Amino acid sequence: MAPQVTKKTTMKKRSIIALTIVVILAAGYFIYASMTQGPAKMKNLKAEHSLTAVDFYSEYEMDETAANTKYQNKIIEVQGVVESVTLDEESKPSISLRTEGFGVVKCTLESSEGNSLDKVKLNSTLTVRGECIGMLLDVLIERTIIIEPK
């Protein structure tokens, strides 16, 4: 003889199914939100190193491998004299800081920083914070924000 299905058993099964669906939807939402959030804003990050553009570029010129180990993919603050303000290939604004070497420290601004360019004047001293990505003739800093024009 088959067991008898009661209203109580049916309600329990429906409740379990409904709860399972809610948990799956909530988990899906949190996974989606975390994947589309993007990297943390640079203004909320603390710099691991702080130095002048001249010293920064010199370290790369002397020993690129050691400099990459020390700075690459790390948040740094660099102070230097503005040599130029340009748009890169993707129309992102960038600031070049003068060095004593062949190249410059090229700082590509974070998208929200584009409107800060009006503060930047050629030959003025500027402090920026960003993520070092290495050297390709110039030392490159991405996701840069302007900390302080002097």
C-alpha positions in Angstrom: 0.0 0.0 0.0 1.4 3.4 -1.0 2.0 6.0 1.7 -0.7 8.7 1.8 0.3 12.2 0.8 -1.1 14.8 3.1 -1.6 18.5 2.7 1.1 19.1 5.3 3.7 17.1 3.2 2.7 18.9 0.0 3.1 22.3 1.7 6.5 21.3 3.2 7.7 20.3 -0.3 6.5 23.6 -1.8 8.2 25.6 0.9 11.5 23.7 0.4 11.3 24.3 -3.4 10.4 28.0 -2.9 13.3 28.5 -0.4 15.7 26.7 -2.8 14.7 29.1 -5.7 15.2 32.1 -3.5 18.7 31.0 -2.4 19.7 30.3 -6.0 18.4 33.7 -7.2 20.2 35.5 -4.3 23.5 33.6 -4.9 23.2 34.4 -8.7 22.7 38.1 -7.9 25.7 38.3 -5.6 27.9 36.5 -8.1 26.8 38.8 -10.9 27.3 41.9 -8.8 30.8 40.9 -7.7 31.9 40.0 -11.3 30.6 43.3 -12.8 31.8 45.6 -9.9 35.3 46.2 -11.4 38.4 47.2 -9.6 38.4 49.3 -6.4 38.5 53.1 -6.9 42.1 54.4 -6.8 41.1 57.2 -4.3 40.2 54.4 -1.8 43.6 52.6 -2.1 46.8 53.3 -0.2 50.1 53.7 -2.0 52.8 51.1 -1.3 55.6 53.4 -2.5 55.9 57.2 -2.8 58.8 58.8 -4.8 59.7 61.4 -7.4 59.3 60.8 -11.2 63.1 61.2 -11.6 63.9 58.5 -9.0 61.2 56.2 -10.3 62.4 56.3 -13.9 66.0 56.0 -12.7 65.3 52.8 -10.9 63.8 51.4 -14.1 66.7 52.5 -16.2 69.3 51.0 -13.8 67.5 47.6 -13.4 64.2 47.0 -15.0 63.8 43.5 -13.5 64.4 44.7 -10.0 62.1 47.7 -10.5 59.3 45.4 -11.9 59.6 43.2 -8.8 59.4 46.2 -6.5 56.7 48.3 -8.3 54.8 46.3 -11.0 51.0 45.8 -10.3 51.4 47.9 -7.1 49.9 51.2 -6.1 52.4 54.1 -6.1 52.4 57.8 -5.7 54.7 59.8 -7.9 55.6 63.5 -7.8 57.0 65.2 -10.8 56.9 68.1 -13.2 54.2 68.0 -15.9 55.8 67.7 -19.4 52.7 67.1 -21.4 49.0 66.4 -21.3 47.6 64.2 -24.1 44.9 61.7 -25.2 46.1 58.2 -25.8 44.9 55.8 -28.6 41.7 55.1 -26.8 41.0 58.9 -26.1 41.9 58.5 -22.4 43.7 61.5 -21.0 47.3 61.0 -19.9 49.9 63.1 -18.1 53.6 62.8 -18.8 56.0 63.6 -15.9 59.5 64.8 -16.7 62.5 62.6 -15.9 66.3 62.9 -16.4 66.3 59.9 -18.7 65.2 59.2 -22.3 61.6 58.7 -21.5 58.9 60.0 -19.2 56.6 58.6 -16.5 53.3 58.3 -18.4 50.2 58.4 -16.3 46.9 57.3 -17.9 44.0 58.8 -15.9 41.1 56.8 -14.4 37.9 57.5 -16.3 36.4 59.7 -13.5 39.6 61.9 -13.5 39.2 63.3 -17.0 37.5 66.4 -15.6 40.5 67.1 -13.3 42.7 68.1 -16.2 41.8 71.7 -15.9 43.9 71.8 -12.7 47.0 70.5 -14.6 49.4 73.1 -16.0 52.5 72.4 -18.0 55.8 72.7 -16.0 53.9 72.6 -12.7 54.6 70.0 -10.0 52.0 67.3 -9.6 51.5 64.3 -7.3 49.5 61.3 -8.8 48.6 57.9 -7.5 48.1 54.9 -9.8 49.0 51.3 -10.6 52.4 50.7 -12.1 52.3 48.4 -15.1 56.0 48.4 -16.1 58.2 50.0 -18.7 57.9 50.3 -22.5 60.3 53.1 -23.3 58.3 55.2 -20.7 57.3 54.0 -17.3 53.6 53.4 -17.4 51.1 54.1 -14.6 47.4 53.1 -15.2 44.2 54.1 -13.4 45.9 57.3 -12.2 44.2 60.0 -10.1 45.5 63.4 -9.3 46.4 63.8 -5.7 47.8 67.3 -5.5 48.8 69.9 -8.0 51.4 72.2 -6.3 
